Amino acid sequence: MLDQIFNIVKQFGQDTVVDNPDVPNEQNNEVLADATKTITSGFQNVLAGGGFQNILDLFKGGGNTAGSGGGIGGLLKNPMVTMMVGYFISKLVGKYKMAPASASNVANSLIPNALNGIINQTNDPNNPGFTLDGLIGSLTGGGQQETSGDSGGGFSLQNLLEQFTGGGNADAGGNSGGGGFDLQDIIGGLTKKAQGNFENQGGGGGLMDLIKGFIK
């Protein structure tokens, strides 16, 4: 899943980074890798802090749902996205010595556009290979995420997302009329997994090594 995220960042980084004279060509791949790490480690930190509900809210809004304040403009108002953009600006200025104005332009375009692409891919029923289970699994040290509720039945995060985006019967508290799951239990389990995986990666350094492996 991390390679798919990197490819989305690479796609939206063509104009913002690759064709940008403010970014030296020899640094293009490194910048794209750092943008990918900004997004993935941002999600990972939110998960480790017990914020799966915030990630679910971001995805259930839908990248193109204008009525719910979605789209790029809506993403730029989201505190989680603002955090990622701010972090990436600091990285561009500190590590790559970009002028603050140029760094801001790159970050405010690349991060929300890439996130919008990730959200749209996740919500696309015609793309079964890109799911919320796969995304969360890649951030918690597993593969395809599989969660079990109190009922003991297998539970898919993608199904949970579809209940919100497809008019299902999950209420605001995260309880499904017939799903037999408790969102708080799910959040608790994912939080522990994210914390453990973050520690195993040495605070995120291992994640960057994985992402750099996708650079060709």
Secondary structure, DSSP 8 states (H G I E B T S, - for coil): -HHHHHHHHHHHHIIIIIT-TTS-GGGHHHHHHHHHHHHHHHHHHHHHTT-HHHHHHHHHH-TT-GGGT-HHHHHHTSHHHHHHHHHHHHHHHHHH---HHHHHHHHHHHHHHHHHHHHHHHH-TT-TTS-HHHHHHHHTT-SS--EE-TT--EE-HHHHHHHHHTT-SB-TTS-BTTT---HHHHHHHHHHHHHHHHHHTTTTHHHHHHHHTT--
